[in-house]
Amino acid sequence: MLRQIKSDIYHLLHPKMAFFLTSISKNGKPNVMTCAWATPVSEEPPIIIVCVSKESYTAELIKKTKEFVVNIPTKNLLPKLWICGKTSGRDTDKFKKAALKYHNGKKVKAPVIDGCIGHIECKLWKAIDAGECYAFFGKVLSAYADDKYMKDGLWRKETEIPLHLGGKRIVYFR
Ligand SMILES: Cc1cc2nc3c(=O)[nH]c(=O)nc-3n(C[C@H](O)[C@H](O)[C@H](O)COP(=O)(O)O)c2cc1C
């Protein structure tokens, strides 16, 4: 029987990859939040969208400095994903709290998180006001992945990237 879904309709579109979305303030202070709502929208030129709550500190930073990085984790970073998804960079240094290390991006000032297996560095192209979120369109300036986990441009099936079902539920490929 098909039952009417009245709330959290978006869960019908999950699982979605959970990743670290990094940004930076005008005075060079980095921030990181957990994000799952993202999609590619154009291959030529490469453009992706991340959907970020207007209330988040990340949205404020992306609007100001116009760049962000998608950092793709594996299972071992799951506890850190929860930390970065439950606290705000407005009042917490999440890199410290989650013991996350980072280094400089190749093309942007926003940080690249150590230990992640893929990174997409983006320059903000457009921001669309969409309900409680901004849909940030990012022009991809640089993208790279660990060849231990990616072969011929595809993730290997055994790569355990967290896929968010909703709430506390995570699944993996298989
Ligand atoms: C698994 C997971 C996925 C999330 N996905 C999103 C998302 O796609 N968009 C969003 O705005 N917030 C998402 N969040 C919530 C943010 O990570 C959270 O609001 C965070 O505290 C914002 O941090 P900031 O204020 O430092 O930017 C997610 C949280 C978790 C745990």
The ligand as a Gaussian input file, in Angstrom:
#p B3LYP/6-31G(d) Opt

LIG

0 1
 C       24.145000      13.806000       8.384000
 C       23.854000      15.288000       8.367000
 C       23.524000      15.925000       7.179000
 C       23.255000      17.304000       7.145000
 N       22.935000      17.891000       5.940000
 C       22.704000      19.221000       5.906000
 C       22.433000      19.858000       4.663000
 O       22.405000      19.227000       3.596000
 N       22.197000      21.206000       4.671000
 C       22.226000      21.934000       5.840000
 O       22.018000      23.161000       5.801000
 N       22.482000      21.341000       7.036000
 C       22.740000      20.023000       7.082000
 N       23.028000      19.424000       8.280000
 C       23.004000      20.256000       9.514000
 C       24.266000      21.145000       9.669000
 O       25.442000      20.371000       9.586000
 C       24.195000      21.846000      11.021000
 O       23.097000      22.737000      11.030000
 C       25.463000      22.577000      11.422000
 O       25.415000      22.821000      12.806000
 C       25.697000      23.909000      10.694000
 O       26.946000      24.405000      11.113000
 P       27.431000      25.913000      10.935000
 O       26.469000      26.820000      11.700000
 O       28.816000      25.909000      11.532000
 O       27.435000      26.202000       9.471000
 C       23.306000      18.058000       8.345000
 C       23.643000      17.419000       9.554000
 C       23.909000      16.063000       9.564000
 C       24.271000      15.395000      10.873000

